[in-house]
Amino acid sequence: MSIDSSVSATSSVLDQYMIKENTRNKGSELGKDDFLNLLVTQLNNQDPLSPQDNGEFIAQLAQFSQLEGTNNLNASMETLLSSYQSSQALQASSLVGRKVIVPSDRAEVDTSQTFKGSLTLPASSANVAVNVYDRGGALVNTINLGQQTAGNVSFMWDGKGADGNLLPPGTYRFEARAAINNETVALATNLPANVDSVTLGQGGGELMLNLAGLGSIGLSKVQVIGQ
């Protein structure tokens, strides 16, 4: 075979490959199979009197290896994401119907049972109290905790009003305050809530818990599960 015919054959094959490539959808990328076919075609139709330089051939093989490695990495990431989403779904199903402790000043209270909550005290105080308000905003009782040291402080409410009568179940707001350095300071409270349902995070996002009477909250904000 003459040099001219070899070059002509190579050009013809490459022209056919380019026509096939142009029929693809706009924005498509060269896959590893296409890359390998192009490389084999190039080797089969190279000029025998002027073969491809070894360095150039090695560089093309390196590009092929890099392309294959990227494809394998993408496949591994997709598998990992699928496993994470499956784990998230399993975790979600186990939370429905359970109680969790979350940062909140409101809670659905079954007044026939003792309600338990906690507050965060930044410094020791001689007087700590928790005011309880009903859905309408009326003060129904005050839980006096007296002197407390800094840290997490638990409190309980028996579901009764200041007159000693049992109040109806429903949503109540808890307002914790403490006297610190001759000032009255508002404190954050952590209250129990029932998990009604869960929403799986899209694209591997955070799992959202839908709490009774409180709305949605991220799983990362939950302090205790199972109380």
DRENDO-1510 file (C-alpha; in Angstrom, 1 decimal, always signed):
<recs>
REC; n; res; u; v; w
REC; 1; MET; +0.0; +0.0; +0.0 .
REC; 2; SER; +1.4; +3.4; -1.0 .
REC; 3; ILE; +1.7; +6.3; +1.4 .
REC; 4; ASP; -0.9; +8.3; -0.5 .
REC; 5; SER; -3.5; +5.4; -0.3 .
REC; 6; SER; -2.7; +4.9; +3.4 .
REC; 7; VAL; -3.3; +8.6; +4.2 .
REC; 8; SER; -6.4; +8.5; +2.1 .
REC; 9; ALA; -7.8; +5.5; +4.0 .
REC; 10; THR; -7.0; +7.2; +7.3 .
REC; 11; SER; -8.8; +10.4; +6.2 .
REC; 12; SER; -11.8; +8.4; +5.0 .
REC; 13; VAL; -12.2; +6.5; +8.2 .
REC; 14; LEU; -11.8; +9.7; +10.3 .
REC; 15; ASP; -14.3; +11.5; +8.1 .
REC; 16; GLN; -16.8; +8.7; +8.7 .
REC; 17; TYR; -16.1; +8.9; +12.4 .
REC; 18; MET; -16.7; +12.7; +12.4 .
REC; 19; ILE; -20.0; +12.3; +10.5 .
REC; 20; LYS; -21.1; +9.7; +13.1 .
REC; 21; GLU; -20.0; +12.0; +15.9 .
REC; 22; ASN; -21.9; +15.0; +14.4 .
REC; 23; THR; -25.1; +13.0; +14.5 .
REC; 24; ARG; -25.1; +12.9; +18.3 .
REC; 25; ASN; -27.1; +15.3; +20.4 .
REC; 26; LYS; -25.5; +18.7; +21.0 .
REC; 27; GLY; -23.6; +18.8; +24.2 .
REC; 28; SER; -22.7; +15.1; +24.3 .
REC; 29; GLU; -19.2; +14.1; +25.3 .
REC; 30; LEU; -16.7; +11.6; +23.9 .
REC; 31; GLY; -17.0; +8.4; +25.9 .
REC; 32; LYS; -14.3; +5.9; +26.7 .
REC; 33; ASP; -15.5; +3.4; +24.0 .
REC; 34; ASP; -15.5; +6.2; +21.4 .
REC; 35; PHE; -12.0; +7.2; +22.5 .
REC; 36; LEU; -10.7; +3.7; +22.3 .
REC; 37; ASN; -12.3; +3.1; +18.8 .
REC; 38; LEU; -10.7; +6.3; +17.6 .
REC; 39; LEU; -7.3; +5.3; +18.9 .
REC; 40; VAL; -7.5; +1.8; +17.3 .
REC; 41; THR; -8.6; +3.4; +14.0 .
REC; 42; GLN; -5.6; +5.7; +14.2 .
REC; 43; LEU; -3.2; +2.8; +14.8 .
REC; 44; ASN; -4.7; +0.7; +12.0 .
REC; 45; ASN; -4.4; +3.5; +9.5 .
REC; 46; GLN; -1.1; +5.1; +10.4 .
REC; 47; ASP; +1.6; +5.6; +7.8 .
REC; 48; PRO; +4.0; +2.6; +8.0 .
REC; 49; LEU; +6.9; +4.7; +6.9 .
REC; 50; SER; +6.2; +7.2; +9.6 .
REC; 51; PRO; +4.6; +5.4; +12.6 .
REC; 52; GLN; +3.2; +7.2; +15.6 .
REC; 53; ASP; +5.8; +8.4; +18.1 .
REC; 54; ASN; +6.0; +6.3; +21.2 .
REC; 55; GLY; +5.6; +9.4; +23.4 .
REC; 56; GLU; +2.5; +10.5; +21.7 .
REC; 57; PHE; +1.0; +7.0; +21.9 .
REC; 58; ILE; +1.8; +6.8; +25.6 .
REC; 59; ALA; +0.1; +10.3; +26.1 .
REC; 60; GLN; -3.0; +9.0; +24.4 .
REC; 61; LEU; -3.1; +5.9; +26.5 .
REC; 62; ALA; -2.8; +8.1; +29.6 .
REC; 63; GLN; -5.7; +10.2; +28.4 .
REC; 64; PHE; -7.8; +7.0; +28.0 .
REC; 65; SER; -6.8; +5.8; +31.4 .
REC; 66; GLN; -7.8; +9.1; +32.9 .
REC; 67; LEU; -11.1; +9.1; +31.1 .
REC; 68; GLU; -11.9; +5.5; +32.3 .
REC; 69; GLY; -10.9; +6.5; +35.9 .
REC; 70; THR; -13.2; +9.4; +35.9 .
REC; 71; ASN; -16.1; +7.2; +34.6 .
REC; 72; ASN; -15.4; +4.7; +37.4 .
REC; 73; LEU; -15.3; +7.4; +40.0 .
REC; 74; ASN; -18.7; +8.8; +38.8 .
REC; 75; ALA; -20.2; +5.3; +39.0 .
REC; 76; SER; -18.8; +4.8; +42.5 .
REC; 77; MET; -20.2; +8.2; +43.6 .
REC; 78; GLU; -23.7; +7.3; +42.2 .
REC; 79; THR; -23.6; +4.0; +44.1 .
REC; 80; LEU; -22.5; +5.7; +47.3 .
REC; 81; LEU; -25.3; +8.3; +47.0 .
REC; 82; SER; -27.9; +5.5; +46.4 .
REC; 83; SER; -26.7; +3.7; +49.5 .
REC; 84; TYR; -26.9; +6.9; +51.5 .
REC; 85; GLN; -30.4; +7.6; +50.4 .
REC; 86; SER; -31.5; +4.0; +51.2 .
REC; 87; SER; -29.9; +4.4; +54.7 .
REC; 88; GLN; -31.7; +7.7; +55.1 .
REC; 89; ALA; -35.1; +6.1; +54.2 .
REC; 90; LEU; -34.5; +3.3; +56.8 .
REC; 91; GLN; -33.6; +5.9; +59.4 .
REC; 92; ALA; -36.7; +7.9; +58.6 .
REC; 93; SER; -39.0; +5.0; +59.0 .
REC; 94; SER; -37.7; +4.2; +62.5 .
REC; 95; LEU; -38.3; +7.8; +63.7 .
REC; 96; VAL; -42.1; +8.0; +62.9 .
REC; 97; GLY; -44.2; +7.9; +66.0 .
REC; 98; ARG; -41.2; +8.4; +68.4 .
REC; 99; LYS; -40.5; +11.4; +70.6 .
REC; 100; VAL; -37.5; +13.7; +70.2 .
REC; 101; ILE; -36.1; +16.6; +72.2 .
REC; 102; VAL; -35.7; +19.8; +70.1 .
REC; 103; PRO; -34.9; +23.4; +70.8 .
REC; 104; SER; -38.4; +25.0; +71.0 .
REC; 105; ASP; -40.6; +27.2; +73.2 .
REC; 106; ARG; -43.8; +25.3; +72.2 .
REC; 107; ALA; -45.0; +21.8; +72.6 .
REC; 108; GLU; -48.1; +19.6; +72.3 .
REC; 109; VAL; -48.9; +18.6; +75.9 .
REC; 110; ASP; -51.0; +15.7; +77.1 .
REC; 111; THR; -51.9; +17.3; +80.5 .
REC; 112; SER; -53.0; +13.9; +81.9 .
REC; 113; GLN; -49.3; +13.1; +82.1 .
REC; 114; THR; -46.3; +14.9; +83.7 .
REC; 115; PHE; -44.6; +17.1; +81.1 .
REC; 116; LYS; -40.8; +17.2; +81.1 .
REC; 117; GLY; -38.6; +19.8; +79.6 .
REC; 118; SER; -35.2; +21.4; +80.1 .
REC; 119; LEU; -33.5; +24.8; +79.8 .
REC; 120; THR; -30.0; +26.0; +79.2 .
REC; 121; LEU; -28.6; +28.2; +82.0 .
REC; 122; PRO; -25.5; +30.1; +81.0 .
REC; 123; ALA; -24.5; +31.1; +84.6 .
REC; 124; SER; -25.6; +30.3; +88.1 .
REC; 125; SER; -28.8; +32.0; +89.2 .
REC; 126; ALA; -30.6; +32.5; +92.5 .
REC; 127; ASN; -34.0; +32.5; +90.8 .
REC; 128; VAL; -35.0; +30.4; +87.8 .
REC; 129; ALA; -38.7; +30.1; +86.6 .
REC; 130; VAL; -40.6; +28.9; +83.7 .
REC; 131; ASN; -43.9; +30.6; +82.7 .
REC; 132; VAL; -46.5; +28.4; +80.9 .
REC; 133; TYR; -48.9; +30.1; +78.4 .
REC; 134; ASP; -51.9; +28.5; +76.7 .
REC; 135; ARG; -52.7; +28.7; +72.9 .
REC; 136; GLY; -54.4; +32.1; +73.4 .
REC; 137; GLY; -51.3; +33.6; +75.1 .
REC; 138; ALA; -52.7; +33.6; +78.6 .
REC; 139; LEU; -50.4; +32.8; +81.5 .
REC; 140; VAL; -51.7; +29.7; +83.2 .
REC; 141; ASN; -49.0; +28.7; +85.6 .
REC; 142; THR; -45.4; +29.4; +86.7 .
REC; 143; ILE; -42.9; +26.7; +87.5 .
REC; 144; ASN; -40.4; +28.0; +90.1 .
REC; 145; LEU; -37.1; +26.2; +90.1 .
REC; 146; GLY; -35.3; +28.4; +92.6 .
REC; 147; GLN; -31.5; +28.5; +92.8 .
REC; 148; GLN; -29.7; +26.6; +90.0 .
REC; 149; THR; -26.1; +26.2; +88.8 .
REC; 150; ALA; -25.0; +26.8; +85.2 .
REC; 151; GLY; -25.8; +24.0; +82.7 .
REC; 152; ASN; -28.7; +22.0; +81.6 .
REC; 153; VAL; -31.7; +22.3; +84.1 .
REC; 154; SER; -34.7; +20.0; +83.9 .
REC; 155; PHE; -38.2; +21.0; +84.9 .
REC; 156; MET; -41.6; +19.3; +85.1 .
REC; 157; TRP; -45.2; +20.5; +84.8 .
REC; 158; ASP; -48.2; +18.5; +86.1 .
REC; 159; GLY; -50.6; +20.0; +83.5 .
REC; 160; LYS; -52.5; +22.1; +86.1 .
REC; 161; GLY; -53.2; +25.8; +86.1 .
REC; 162; ALA; -52.3; +28.1; +89.0 .
REC; 163; ASP; -55.7; +27.3; +90.6 .
REC; 164; GLY; -54.8; +23.6; +90.8 .
REC; 165; ASN; -57.3; +22.5; +88.1 .
REC; 166; LEU; -56.2; +20.2; +85.3 .
REC; 167; LEU; -56.0; +22.1; +82.0 .
REC; 168; PRO; -57.1; +20.6; +78.6 .
REC; 169; PRO; -54.4; +19.0; +76.4 .
REC; 170; GLY; -53.1; +21.2; +73.5 .
REC; 171; THR; -50.3; +23.5; +72.5 .
REC; 172; TYR; -48.5; +25.4; +75.3 .
REC; 173; ARG; -45.7; +27.9; +75.2 .
REC; 174; PHE; -42.9; +27.8; +77.8 .
REC; 175; GLU; -41.0; +30.9; +78.7 .
REC; 176; ALA; -37.9; +30.4; +80.8 .
REC; 177; ARG; -36.2; +33.2; +82.7 .
REC; 178; ALA; -33.4; +33.6; +85.2 .
REC; 179; ALA; -32.0; +36.3; +87.4 .
REC; 180; ILE; -28.3; +36.7; +86.4 .
REC; 181; ASN; -26.1; +39.6; +87.5 .
REC; 182; ASN; -29.1; +41.5; +88.7 .
REC; 183; GLU; -30.8; +41.2; +85.3 .
REC; 184; THR; -33.7; +39.0; +84.1 .
REC; 185; VAL; -32.4; +36.9; +81.2 .
REC; 186; ALA; -34.5; +34.8; +78.8 .
REC; 187; LEU; -33.4; +31.2; +78.4 .
REC; 188; ALA; -33.6; +28.7; +75.6 .
REC; 189; THR; -35.8; +25.7; +76.3 .
REC; 190; ASN; -35.6; +22.1; +74.9 .
REC; 191; LEU; -39.0; +20.4; +74.7 .
REC; 192; PRO; -40.3; +17.0; +73.6 .
REC; 193; ALA; -42.2; +16.6; +70.3 .
REC; 194; ASN; -43.8; +13.6; +68.5 .
REC; 195; VAL; -42.6; +12.8; +65.0 .
REC; 196; ASP; -45.6; +12.6; +62.7 .
REC; 197; SER; -43.7; +12.0; +59.5 .
REC; 198; VAL; -40.4; +12.6; +57.8 .
REC; 199; THR; -39.3; +14.2; +54.5 .
REC; 200; LEU; -36.2; +12.8; +52.8 .
REC; 201; GLY; -33.7; +15.4; +51.7 .
REC; 202; GLN; -33.5; +15.9; +48.0 .
REC; 203; GLY; -30.1; +15.2; +46.4 .
REC; 204; GLY; -28.7; +13.8; +49.6 .
REC; 205; GLY; -29.9; +16.8; +51.7 .
REC; 206; GLU; -30.7; +16.7; +55.4 .
REC; 207; LEU; -33.6; +14.6; +56.7 .
REC; 208; MET; -36.5; +16.8; +57.8 .
REC; 209; LEU; -38.7; +15.7; +60.7 .
REC; 210; ASN; -42.4; +16.9; +60.7 .
REC; 211; LEU; -43.3; +17.4; +64.4 .
REC; 212; ALA; -46.7; +17.5; +65.8 .
REC; 213; GLY; -47.7; +21.2; +66.4 .
REC; 214; LEU; -44.3; +22.5; +65.5 .
REC; 215; GLY; -43.7; +22.0; +61.8 .
REC; 216; SER; -40.5; +20.8; +60.2 .
REC; 217; ILE; -37.0; +20.7; +61.7 .
REC; 218; GLY; -33.7; +19.3; +60.5 .
REC; 219; LEU; -32.5; +16.0; +62.0 .
REC; 220; SER; -29.2; +17.8; +63.0 .
REC; 221; LYS; -31.1; +20.0; +65.5 .
REC; 222; VAL; -32.5; +17.0; +67.4 .
REC; 223; GLN; -30.8; +16.6; +70.8 .
REC; 224; VAL; -32.4; +13.4; +72.0 .
REC; 225; ILE; -34.3; +10.6; +70.2 .
REC; 226; GLY; -36.6; +8.2; +71.8 .
REC; 227; GLN; -37.9; +9.9; +75.0 .
</recs>
